[in-house]
Amino acid sequence: MKNATDLFFDAFANRNRFNILMQLRDKELCAGELQQKLKVGQTNLSHDLKCLINCKFISVRKDGRKRIYRINNETKELVDEVANHVKNYESYLKKCGILREEKNGRV
């Protein structure tokens, strides 16, 4: 059984789920808008949205037939911090030989 830290990073570090969080930082969006912006399939988007809702990273409300998704305040703060950190450390991240090796499956 995975511990809470592992589960948190499984949910948060998934590229698609993180991209959803990035899109929701500044405004609420419906699934169709997210799908269009992210160029992902409906099935994958639904799966990732459900995960983010279950983990309480986002919330959903109904507006007629649409479901509108919104990032929660604490999650937004964390995503903003991560985005800022990535921006500040981008050159170092790109130079890190260990990360390149891991990406290429050599470690």
N, C-alpha and C positions, 0 to 999 in steps of 0.2 A: 504494500500500500504506500502510495506517495504521501509525503508530508505536505503541509499547507504551503510552504515556500515553493516546492516543486510545482504544485498545482497552480499557484499564482503565476509563476513564470510560464507555464504551459499555456495559460489563458492569455496573459498579457503580451508575451513575446511572439506569438503567432503573427506572421506578417499580415495576413488578411484582417485579423481581428484588430491589430494595431492600426492599420489603415482606416478601418471603420472608426476607431476612436479619434484618429486625427481629423477625419471628415466632420465628426460631430463636435469638435472643440468649439466652433464658432456659431453653429446653428443646428436646430433640430432638422432632421430629414426623414422622409419616408423610405421604405425599402427600394422603391423604384428609382428614387434619386440616388441612393447609395449604389445601387447596381450600375446605374449609368456612369457615375463618377469613377467607380472602382473597376469597371469592366470585369465583373465576376458573375458567375452563374447564379441563378436564383436559389438552387439547392444549397450551394456552398455558403451563400450569403445568409440564408435562413439558419443554417447550422451555426454559423459564427455569431449571428445576432442572439440566438437562443443561449449560447454559451455566455456571452457578455451580459445578458439579462440575468441568467442564473447566478453569475458571479457578482452581481450588483454593480458592475462597471457602468451599465447604462440602464435606462428605464424606458418604458413604452407606454403610450397612451393612444386611445382610439380617437380619430377625428372622422366621423362618418364611417366610410368603409376602409379608410387608410389607417395604418398603424404608424405613429410618429415616434421616432427614436431620439433620445436625448442622453448625452453623457452626464453622469452624476458629478457634482462639484469636486469631490475628493479625487475622483479619477481624472477629471480635467486638469486639476493642479498637477497631478503626477505626470500625465501625458505632456503638459506644457514643460515641466522640468526635464523630462527625457528629451523632448525635441530641442530644448535649449542646450542641454548637455551634448547631444549629438552634434549640433552646430558648432559648439565651442571646441569639441575634441575630434572633429571630422578628420583633420589632417593626420592626427595620431592614430586614429582607428584604421585609416587607409594604409598607413605605414606598418602596422603591426603584423609581422611575419607569422606569429603564432595563429592569429585569426585567419590569415590566408591559408595556412596549412590545414587548419581545422575545416575550413570551407571545402578544401580539395580532398578531404578524407585522409590526410597523411598523418594524423596524430592518433 
